[in-house]
């Protein structure tokens, strides 16, 4: 045995002898216990300050709401929306420390919305005014027939306060049911190879058809708020999962505690290893042996999961928050029907072995039990308020979806999806000729534009001629014989 003698000052030895252990712990808590409490207070104050500055920054932004209409005969595929979201990722900016804490700047957010007001369905995009040209250009590149119209905000059509005498509301937020690096079902999974003329079974059609059945004063709204992440570190979890499944040894970077353990605690670790036994590890654990044949023992399901995860993390990711809301008059409120239909409509994107969309419980207004009925009015107000403000920091946490998943959830129905409830344009709109002259702002029309047209000149000449008065001949009496015309072949001096 190896003995270690520690010589402490007499004052410390006397204190340890005469002080009870509970009193010793109390005094230690009073001496150093305020440090973590102060840390928590500072952390809370910094977040309050950050929320305050971000609120001021967001109020200074100018927002526009654009309605997107696509002709019925246009070729619309989710692949175009995937490319659109890829192009839109260029709005990500490098924000400095000063911009974060002193200005309150954050990454730009967009809201993609599918709304039905009394059965009229619209596809809307809400963006900051300075990114309007970017949004239109990126969407025009994929859908040249698309038409943009700036419309007023529709969210004020339902009341904010609940319980309300006229309206009732139901809805919630959606969250991923598994880790973010597992994908949901994407539009590629809905391609049906067995049909010749109609291969793509659009998963949005059940949602659109249900939204088209809204009656008078009924509203059904869906909102996708997206924001580029500060970095793509969410993919590291997916890479770690892939390495673990394939049996690859993950490289561990030594941190501060590892350095401290290696340099400062080498003596206690050495003594412990001597006490446990020669050749044994200090912590009593044996090193795990690397499995080089893990890949060859994978099941088909594990291989499918590996391919799916590798495919998702290879695409650009967006921080996403999904909300849906149904509001209607109390006299005709169909909560049971809407609740069951919503679950079925979102379940179509679920892959049982990978990921899916499920309800975020704390955000859903329920009244199944009396304690839920007490909280229901406040949850309804929170739901409506967050939807109207397009809040990203409230409610559930952000979900990571890549561009393919976003294109699956928000895209324009295909050309062969003939549903009568969509708000679409019946004809294409052509661009003006590049050589067409433009009148100045102080000119009612182009100068001498009529002189360039021969037909217009002739019309001007005819209109400038004097107009003779119209004379109507009076018919002769039946007893009168009036010679209207003298024939030329009659001699003038014939005897009578």
C-alpha positions as CSV (number, residue, x, y, z in Angstrom):
1,X,0.0,0.0,0.0
2,X,1.1,3.5,-0.7
3,X,0.3,6.1,1.9
4,X,-0.1,9.8,1.2
5,X,0.4,12.3,4.0
6,X,-1.4,15.7,3.6
7,X,-0.3,18.4,6.0
8,X,-3.2,21.0,6.5
9,X,-3.0,24.2,8.6
10,X,-4.0,23.9,12.2
11,X,-6.9,26.2,11.7
12,X,-8.4,24.0,9.0
13,X,-7.8,20.9,11.1
14,X,-9.6,22.5,14.0
15,X,-12.5,23.7,11.8
16,X,-13.0,20.2,10.4
17,X,-13.0,18.7,13.9
18,X,-15.5,21.0,15.6
19,X,-17.8,21.9,12.7
20,X,-20.7,19.5,12.0
21,X,-21.0,18.3,8.4
22,X,-24.5,19.8,7.7
23,X,-23.3,23.2,9.0
24,X,-20.2,22.8,6.9
25,X,-22.3,22.2,3.7
26,X,-24.5,25.2,4.6
27,X,-21.5,27.5,4.9
28,X,-20.0,26.2,1.7
29,X,-23.3,26.8,-0.1
30,X,-23.4,30.4,1.3
31,X,-19.8,30.9,0.3
32,X,-19.9,29.7,-3.3
33,X,-23.6,28.9,-4.0
34,X,-24.3,32.4,-5.3
35,X,-22.0,31.8,-8.3
36,X,-24.4,29.5,-10.3
37,X,-27.4,31.6,-9.2
38,X,-25.7,34.8,-10.5
39,X,-24.8,32.9,-13.7
40,X,-28.5,32.0,-14.3
41,X,-29.6,35.6,-13.6
42,X,-27.0,37.0,-16.1
43,X,-28.0,34.4,-18.7
44,X,-31.7,35.4,-18.3
45,X,-30.9,39.1,-18.5
46,X,-28.9,38.7,-21.7
47,X,-31.8,36.8,-23.4
48,X,-34.3,39.5,-22.3
49,X,-32.0,42.1,-23.8
50,X,-31.6,40.1,-27.0
51,X,-35.4,39.6,-27.3
52,X,-35.9,43.3,-26.8
53,X,-33.5,44.3,-29.5
54,X,-34.8,41.7,-31.9
55,X,-38.3,43.0,-31.4
56,X,-37.2,46.6,-32.2
57,X,-35.3,45.3,-35.3
58,X,-38.3,43.3,-36.6
59,X,-40.7,46.2,-36.2
60,X,-38.5,48.3,-38.5
61,X,-38.8,45.8,-41.3
62,X,-41.2,46.4,-44.2
63,X,-43.1,43.3,-45.1
64,X,-45.1,42.4,-48.3
65,X,-47.6,39.7,-48.9
66,X,-47.6,38.3,-52.4
67,X,-50.3,36.0,-54.0
68,X,-48.9,33.6,-56.5
69,X,-51.1,32.5,-59.4
70,X,-50.1,29.9,-61.9
71,X,-52.1,29.1,-65.1
72,X,-54.0,25.8,-65.0
73,X,-52.1,24.5,-68.1
74,X,-48.7,25.3,-66.8
75,X,-46.2,22.5,-66.0
76,X,-45.9,22.5,-62.2
77,X,-43.7,20.0,-60.4
78,X,-42.3,20.0,-56.9
79,X,-38.8,19.8,-58.4
80,X,-39.2,23.4,-59.4
81,X,-39.9,24.4,-55.8
82,X,-36.9,22.5,-54.6
83,X,-34.7,24.6,-56.9
84,X,-36.5,27.7,-55.7
85,X,-35.7,27.0,-52.1
86,X,-32.1,26.3,-53.1
87,X,-31.9,29.7,-54.8
88,X,-33.5,31.4,-51.8
89,X,-30.8,30.1,-49.5
90,X,-28.6,32.9,-50.7
91,X,-30.3,35.3,-48.2
92,X,-28.2,33.8,-45.4
93,X,-25.9,36.5,-44.2
94,X,-22.9,36.5,-41.8
95,X,-24.1,38.4,-38.7
96,X,-21.5,40.0,-36.5
97,X,-21.5,40.1,-32.7
98,X,-22.3,43.8,-32.8
99,X,-25.3,43.3,-35.1
100,X,-26.7,40.6,-32.8
101,X,-26.4,42.2,-29.4
102,X,-26.6,45.9,-30.3
103,X,-28.8,46.0,-33.3
104,X,-30.8,42.8,-32.8
105,X,-30.3,41.6,-36.3
106,X,-31.2,38.0,-37.2
107,X,-31.5,35.8,-40.3
108,X,-34.2,36.8,-42.7
109,X,-37.4,34.7,-42.4
110,X,-40.1,33.9,-45.0
111,X,-43.6,32.7,-44.6
112,X,-45.2,30.4,-47.2
113,X,-48.9,30.0,-46.7
114,X,-51.8,28.1,-48.1
115,X,-55.1,29.7,-47.0
116,X,-58.8,29.1,-47.6
117,X,-61.2,31.8,-46.8
118,X,-64.8,30.5,-47.3
119,X,-63.5,28.0,-49.9
120,X,-61.3,30.3,-51.9
121,X,-57.7,28.9,-51.9
122,X,-54.7,31.1,-52.3
123,X,-50.9,30.4,-52.3
124,X,-49.2,33.3,-50.5
125,X,-45.6,34.3,-49.8
126,X,-44.7,36.8,-47.1
127,X,-41.2,38.4,-47.4
128,X,-39.2,41.4,-46.5
129,X,-39.6,44.1,-49.1
130,X,-35.9,44.2,-50.0
131,X,-36.1,40.4,-50.9
132,X,-39.2,40.8,-53.1
133,X,-37.2,40.9,-56.3
134,X,-35.2,37.9,-55.3
135,X,-38.3,35.8,-54.5
136,X,-40.0,36.8,-57.8
137,X,-36.9,36.1,-59.9
138,X,-36.2,32.8,-58.2
139,X,-39.8,31.7,-58.8
140,X,-40.0,33.1,-62.3
141,X,-37.0,31.0,-63.2
142,X,-38.9,27.8,-62.3
143,X,-42.4,28.9,-63.2
144,X,-42.3,31.4,-66.1
145,X,-46.1,31.6,-66.2
146,X,-46.4,32.6,-62.5
147,X,-48.1,35.9,-61.7
148,X,-47.5,37.9,-58.5
149,X,-50.1,40.2,-56.9
150,X,-49.5,42.2,-53.7
151,X,-52.5,41.6,-51.5
152,X,-53.6,42.9,-48.0
153,X,-53.1,40.7,-45.0
154,X,-55.9,38.3,-44.4
155,X,-55.2,37.4,-40.8
156,X,-57.5,40.1,-39.3
157,X,-60.6,38.2,-40.6
158,X,-60.9,36.3,-37.3
159,X,-60.9,37.8,-33.7
160,X,-57.9,37.7,-31.4
161,X,-59.7,37.3,-28.0
162,X,-61.1,34.0,-26.8
163,X,-63.6,32.8,-25.7
164,X,-65.5,34.7,-28.4
165,X,-69.2,35.1,-28.8
166,X,-69.2,34.5,-32.5
167,X,-66.1,32.5,-33.5
168,X,-64.3,29.4,-32.3
169,X,-60.8,28.2,-33.3
170,X,-58.8,25.0,-33.4
171,X,-55.3,24.2,-34.7
172,X,-51.7,23.7,-33.5
173,X,-48.1,23.2,-34.5
174,X,-46.4,20.3,-36.2
175,X,-43.1,18.8,-35.1
176,X,-40.9,15.9,-36.4
177,X,-41.5,12.7,-34.6
178,X,-37.9,11.6,-34.8
179,X,-34.4,13.1,-35.0
180,X,-34.0,15.9,-37.5
181,X,-31.6,14.0,-39.7
182,X,-34.3,11.4,-40.5
183,X,-36.4,12.5,-43.5
184,X,-40.2,12.4,-44.0
185,X,-41.8,11.1,-47.1
186,X,-40.9,13.4,-50.1
187,X,-42.5,13.9,-53.5
188,X,-40.3,11.3,-55.0
189,X,-42.1,8.7,-52.9
190,X,-45.4,9.6,-54.5
191,X,-44.5,8.8,-58.1
192,X,-46.7,6.0,-59.3
193,X,-44.9,4.0,-62.0
194,X,-47.9,1.9,-62.9
195,X,-50.0,4.6,-64.6
196,X,-49.0,5.9,-68.0
197,X,-50.7,9.3,-68.1
198,X,-50.6,10.3,-64.4
199,X,-47.5,9.2,-62.5
200,X,-47.4,11.8,-59.7
201,X,-50.0,11.4,-56.9
202,X,-49.9,14.8,-55.4
203,X,-50.0,14.6,-51.6
204,X,-51.3,18.2,-51.3
205,X,-54.5,17.4,-53.2
206,X,-56.4,15.9,-50.1
207,X,-55.5,19.0,-48.2
208,X,-56.6,21.4,-51.0
209,X,-59.8,19.5,-51.5
210,X,-60.6,19.7,-47.8
211,X,-59.8,23.4,-47.7
212,X,-62.1,23.9,-50.7
213,X,-65.0,22.7,-48.6
214,X,-65.0,25.6,-46.2
215,X,-68.4,27.2,-45.8
216,X,-69.4,30.8,-45.2
217,X,-67.3,32.5,-42.5
218,X,-65.0,29.4,-42.2
219,X,-61.2,29.8,-42.6
220,X,-58.5,27.1,-42.9
221,X,-55.0,28.4,-42.9
222,X,-51.6,26.6,-43.1
223,X,-48.3,28.5,-42.5
224,X,-44.7,27.4,-43.1
225,X,-42.2,29.8,-41.6
226,X,-38.6,29.2,-42.7
227,X,-35.3,30.7,-41.8
228,X,-31.8,29.8,-42.8
229,X,-29.7,28.4,-39.9
230,X,-26.6,30.2,-38.8
231,X,-24.7,27.0,-39.8
232,X,-25.3,23.5,-41.1
233,X,-24.2,21.8,-37.9
234,X,-27.4,19.8,-37.8
235,X,-25.8,17.5,-40.4
236,X,-23.1,16.5,-37.9
237,X,-25.6,14.5,-35.9
238,X,-26.5,12.7,-39.1
239,X,-22.8,12.0,-39.9
240,X,-22.3,10.7,-36.4
241,X,-25.3,8.3,-36.9
242,X,-23.9,7.1,-40.2
243,X,-20.5,6.4,-38.7
244,X,-22.0,4.6,-35.7
245,X,-24.2,2.4,-38.0
246,X,-21.2,1.6,-40.2
247,X,-18.9,0.8,-37.3
248,X,-16.5,3.6,-38.0
249,X,-14.5,4.9,-35.0
250,X,-15.5,8.5,-34.3
251,X,-12.6,10.8,-33.8
252,X,-12.8,12.5,-30.4
253,X,-11.2,16.0,-30.1
254,X,-9.6,16.5,-26.7
255,X,-11.3,19.2,-24.7
256,X,-10.4,21.1,-21.6
257,X,-11.4,18.4,-19.2
258,X,-9.4,15.8,-21.1
259,X,-6.4,18.0,-20.9
260,X,-6.9,18.5,-17.2
261,X,-7.3,14.8,-16.6
262,X,-4.2,14.0,-18.6
263,X,-1.9,16.6,-17.0
264,X,-3.1,17.4,-13.5
265,X,-4.7,14.1,-12.5
266,X,-2.0,11.8,-13.7
267,X,-0.9,10.9,-10.1
268,X,-4.3,9.9,-8.8
269,X,-5.0,8.0,-11.9
270,X,-1.7,6.2,-11.6
271,X,-2.4,5.3,-8.0
272,X,-5.9,4.0,-8.9
273,X,-4.5,1.9,-11.7
274,X,-2.0,0.4,-9.2
275,X,-4.6,-0.4,-6.7
276,X,-7.0,-2.0,-9.3
277,X,-4.3,-4.1,-10.9
278,X,-1.5,-4.1,-13.3
279,X,-2.5,-3.5,-16.9
280,X,-6.1,-2.5,-15.9
281,X,-7.8,0.8,-16.9
282,X,-8.2,3.5,-14.3
283,X,-11.9,3.6,-14.7
284,X,-12.4,-0.1,-14.7
285,X,-13.7,-0.2,-18.3
286,X,-12.2,-2.1,-21.1
287,X,-11.7,-0.5,-24.5
288,X,-14.4,-1.4,-27.0
289,X,-13.2,-3.4,-29.9
290,X,-13.8,-1.9,-33.3
291,X,-16.3,-3.9,-35.4
292,X,-14.9,-4.0,-38.9
293,X,-17.8,-6.2,-40.3
294,X,-20.7,-4.1,-39.1
295,X,-21.6,-3.1,-42.7
296,X,-21.9,-6.8,-43.8
297,X,-24.4,-7.6,-41.0
298,X,-26.8,-4.8,-41.7
299,X,-30.5,-5.6,-42.2
300,X,-32.3,-4.3,-45.3
301,X,-34.1,-1.8,-43.1
302,X,-30.9,-0.5,-41.7
303,X,-29.5,0.0,-45.1
304,X,-32.6,1.9,-46.1
305,X,-32.3,4.2,-43.1
306,X,-28.6,4.8,-43.9
307,X,-29.4,5.8,-47.5
308,X,-32.3,8.1,-46.4
309,X,-30.2,9.9,-43.8
310,X,-27.3,10.3,-46.2
311,X,-29.8,11.8,-48.8
312,X,-31.3,14.3,-46.4
313,X,-28.1,15.7,-45.0
314,X,-26.8,16.2,-48.5
315,X,-29.4,18.9,-49.1
316,X,-29.5,22.5,-47.8
317,X,-31.5,22.7,-44.6
318,X,-33.9,25.3,-43.3
319,X,-35.2,26.0,-39.9
320,X,-38.9,25.5,-40.2
321,X,-42.0,26.0,-38.1
322,X,-45.4,24.7,-39.3
323,X,-48.8,26.0,-38.0
324,X,-52.3,25.3,-39.1
325,X,-55.5,26.9,-38.0
326,X,-59.2,26.3,-38.5
327,X,-61.7,29.0,-37.4
328,X,-65.5,29.2,-37.9
329,X,-68.7,30.4,-36.4
330,X,-69.8,28.7,-33.2
331,X,-73.1,27.7,-34.7
332,X,-71.5,25.7,-37.5
333,X,-68.1,24.8,-35.9
334,X,-66.8,21.4,-37.2
335,X,-64.0,20.6,-34.7
336,X,-64.3,16.8,-34.8
337,X,-64.3,16.6,-38.6
338,X,-61.3,19.0,-38.9
339,X,-59.3,17.4,-36.1
340,X,-59.6,13.9,-37.7
341,X,-59.0,15.2,-41.3
342,X,-55.9,17.2,-40.2
343,X,-54.4,14.1,-38.6
344,X,-55.0,12.0,-41.8
345,X,-53.7,14.8,-44.1
346,X,-50.4,15.2,-42.3
347,X,-50.0,11.4,-41.8
348,X,-49.5,11.0,-45.5
349,X,-46.0,12.4,-45.1
350,X,-45.1,9.9,-42.4
351,X,-42.6,7.1,-43.0
352,X,-42.9,4.6,-40.1
353,X,-39.3,3.6,-40.2
354,X,-37.8,7.1,-40.6
355,X,-39.8,10.3,-39.7
356,X,-43.1,12.0,-39.8
357,X,-45.1,15.0,-38.7
358,X,-46.9,14.9,-35.4
359,X,-48.8,17.4,-33.3
360,X,-46.9,19.5,-30.8
361,X,-49.1,18.9,-27.8
362,X,-48.5,22.1,-25.7
363,X,-49.7,24.3,-28.7
364,X,-53.0,22.4,-29.4
365,X,-56.1,23.7,-27.7
366,X,-57.9,20.8,-26.0
367,X,-60.9,20.5,-23.6
368,X,-61.0,16.7,-23.0
369,X,-60.4,17.2,-19.2
370,X,-61.3,20.0,-16.9
371,X,-57.7,21.2,-16.5
372,X,-57.3,21.4,-20.3
373,X,-60.6,23.3,-20.5
374,X,-59.1,25.9,-18.1
375,X,-56.1,26.4,-20.4
376,X,-58.0,26.2,-23.7
377,X,-58.9,30.0,-24.1
378,X,-55.3,31.0,-23.5
379,X,-54.0,28.4,-26.0
380,X,-56.4,29.7,-28.6
381,X,-55.3,33.2,-28.1
382,X,-51.6,32.1,-28.3
383,X,-52.3,30.2,-31.5
384,X,-54.0,33.0,-33.3
385,X,-51.5,35.6,-32.1
386,X,-48.5,33.6,-33.1
387,X,-50.1,32.9,-36.5
388,X,-51.0,36.6,-37.1
389,X,-47.5,37.8,-36.1
390,X,-45.7,34.9,-38.0
391,X,-43.7,34.4,-34.8
392,X,-40.7,32.1,-35.0
393,X,-39.4,32.4,-31.5
394,X,-42.6,31.3,-29.7
395,X,-44.3,28.0,-29.5
396,X,-42.5,24.8,-30.4
397,X,-38.9,24.6,-31.3
398,X,-37.6,24.9,-34.9
399,X,-37.6,21.8,-37.1
400,X,-34.9,21.1,-39.6
401,X,-36.3,20.3,-43.1
402,X,-34.2,20.3,-46.3
403,X,-35.2,21.7,-49.6
404,X,-36.8,18.5,-50.9
405,X,-39.1,18.2,-47.8
406,X,-40.1,21.9,-48.1
407,X,-40.9,21.4,-51.8
408,X,-43.1,18.4,-50.8
409,X,-45.1,20.4,-48.3
410,X,-45.4,23.6,-50.3
411,X,-45.7,23.4,-54.1
412,X,-48.2,24.3,-56.8
413,X,-50.5,21.4,-57.9
414,X,-49.6,19.7,-61.1
415,X,-51.2,20.6,-64.4
416,X,-53.3,17.5,-64.5
417,X,-54.7,18.0,-61.1
418,X,-58.0,19.6,-62.1
419,X,-59.5,20.8,-58.9
420,X,-62.1,23.6,-59.2
421,X,-61.3,25.2,-55.8
422,X,-57.9,26.6,-56.7
423,X,-57.5,30.3,-57.3
424,X,-55.6,30.2,-60.6
425,X,-55.4,32.3,-63.7
426,X,-57.3,31.1,-66.8
427,X,-54.8,32.4,-69.3
428,X,-51.2,33.2,-69.7
429,X,-49.8,36.7,-69.5
430,X,-47.2,37.7,-72.1
431,X,-44.4,40.2,-71.7
432,X,-44.5,43.5,-73.5
433,X,-42.2,43.9,-76.6
434,X,-38.8,45.2,-75.7
435,X,-39.0,48.0,-78.5
436,X,-42.3,49.4,-77.1
437,X,-41.9,53.1,-76.2
438,X,-42.9,54.3,-72.8
439,X,-44.6,57.6,-72.0
440,X,-43.0,60.0,-69.6
441,X,-44.6,60.5,-66.2
442,X,-46.0,63.9,-67.1
443,X,-47.4,62.8,-70.5
444,X,-50.9,61.4,-70.8
445,X,-49.8,59.4,-73.9
446,X,-46.9,59.0,-76.2
447,X,-46.2,62.0,-78.5
448,X,-47.6,61.7,-82.1
449,X,-48.4,58.0,-81.5
450,X,-51.5,58.3,-83.7
451,X,-49.5,59.7,-86.7
452,X,-47.6,56.4,-86.8
453,X,-50.8,54.6,-87.9
454,X,-52.3,55.2,-91.3
455,X,-55.7,54.0,-90.2
456,X,-55.7,56.5,-87.3
457,X,-54.7,59.3,-89.7
458,X,-57.7,58.5,-92.0
459,X,-60.0,58.4,-89.1
460,X,-58.8,61.8,-88.0
461,X,-59.4,63.2,-91.5
462,X,-62.9,61.8,-91.8
463,X,-63.9,63.2,-88.4
464,X,-62.6,66.6,-89.4
465,X,-64.9,66.9,-92.5
466,X,-68.0,69.1,-92.1
467,X,-71.2,67.1,-91.8
468,X,-74.1,68.2,-94.2
469,X,-77.7,68.4,-92.8
470,X,-79.7,65.3,-93.6
471,X,-82.8,66.0,-95.9
472,X,-85.6,63.5,-96.0
473,X,-87.7,63.5,-99.3
474,X,-91.5,63.9,-99.1
475,X,-93.4,61.3,-101.1
476,X,-95.7,62.7,-103.9
477,X,-99.5,62.6,-103.7
478,X,-101.2,59.7,-105.7
479,X,-103.2,62.3,-107.8
480,X,-100.1,64.2,-108.9
481,X,-97.9,63.1,-111.8
482,X,-94.4,64.3,-111.3
483,X,-91.8,63.7,-113.9
484,X,-88.8,62.7,-111.9
485,X,-86.6,62.0,-114.9
486,X,-86.7,62.9,-118.5
487,X,-85.5,60.2,-120.9
488,X,-82.7,61.1,-123.2
489,X,-84.1,59.3,-126.3
490,X,-87.3,61.5,-126.4
491,X,-87.0,64.3,-129.1
492,X,-87.5,67.7,-127.6
493,X,-89.8,69.2,-130.4
494,X,-92.4,66.4,-130.9
495,X,-95.8,67.7,-131.9
496,X,-98.5,67.2,-129.2
